[in-house]
Amino acid sequence: MPRREKKEKSNAESLQQLENSLSQAQATVERSQESIARLHYEWRSHLQRLGIMIIFISFYQMYTPAKTCYEELNEWGGLSNTPVALVILADSVVFLLGTVVAILLVRFTRSHQHSLKDPNYMLASAIVPVLLGLWFLQKQQPTYEGVPDCLATSLMYQPNGTAKGTVTRHLPVVLVFHVIVSASYFFMSHQRAKQSRNLEAIVQLRQELELSKKKR
């Protein structure tokens, strides 16, 4: 057999081996994509269940101080012109916003748009800085003997006298959930993008290989 024919046969065999290798690589990446998609679906379902728990916890964080504030204000009886409901609402606004954020995050995890650009996530993220700012502000308010603490956190009443300390205010649990959701979706988005790049690279190599075979 002439040397040229041997060389062409050898090249053809090499190209075929390369084609087979690329086919196997593409199949592997596609199986990996399917596996990752199933894993991400399960993780989103877990976040949905966790989010529903966070909604109830956030509501409880709002309800408990509101109930205490209502009882203390009725017992104190020092309000004249300010409605009790307005003071309770101002005192509980941090946890009210926390409940809203929790609902938005659950809606986000149930959405088919698995992106941090989803309107529900973006609105929740916009509320978080406001929530944090109000939480820090309320924690710094002084409390006074014989005066309900919720008057200080409501920022609507400044009594005279000697301060006995500052308001005790627990961190809204929804902030932790927001961090978990953000980190999870960022990681899942990174994984999907990486798999897509790998698949695109293999497809492009196969297309280039087909073109080279046609030119021969």
Long-range contacts (C-beta under 8 A, 24 or more apart in sequence): 11-216, 15-209, 15-212, 15-213, 18-209, 19-206, 19-209, 22-202, 22-205, 22-206, 22-209, 23-206, 25-202, 26-199, 26-202, 26-203, 26-206, 29-195, 29-198, 29-199, 29-202, 30-199, 32-195, 33-195, 33-199, 36-191, 36-192, 36-195, 40-114, 40-188, 40-191, 40-192, 43-184, 43-188, 44-109, 44-114, 47-109, 47-180, 47-181, 47-184, 48-106, 48-109, 48-110, 50-177, 50-180, 51-102, 51-105, 51-106, 51-109, 51-177, 51-181, 52-106, 54-102, 54-105, 54-106, 54-173, 54-174, 54-177, 55-99, 55-102, 55-103, 55-106, 57-173, 58-95, 58-98, 58-99, 58-101, 58-102, 58-172, 58-173, 58-174, 59-99, 61-95, 61-98, 61-170, 61-172, 61-173, 62-92, 62-95, 62-96, 62-98, 62-99, 65-91, 65-92, 65-95, 65-150, 66-91, 66-92, 68-150, 69-148, 69-150, 72-148, 72-149, 72-150, 73-148, 73-150, 73-151, 76-146, 76-147, 76-148, 78-147, 79-157, 82-156, 82-157, 86-156, 87-150, 87-151, 87-154, 87-156, 87-157, 88-150, 88-154, 90-153, 90-154, 90-155, 90-156, 91-150, 91-151, 91-153, 91-154, 93-134, 94-131, 94-134, 94-135, 94-138, 94-169, 94-172, 95-172, 97-127, 97-130, 97-131, 97-134, 97-172, 98-131, 98-172, 98-173, 98-174, 98-175, 99-174, 100-124, 100-127, 101-127, 101-128, 101-131, 101-174, 101-178, 102-174, 102-177, 105-174, 105-177, 105-178, 105-181, 108-181, 109-181, 114-185, 114-188, 114-189, 114-192, 115-185, 115-189, 116-182, 116-185, 116-186, 116-189, 121-181, 121-185, 124-178, 125-178, 125-182, 128-175, 128-178, 131-172, 131-174, 131-175, 132-175, 135-169, 135-171, 135-172, 138-167, 138-169, 139-166, 139-167, 139-169, 140-166, 140-167, 141-166, 141-167, 142-166, 143-167
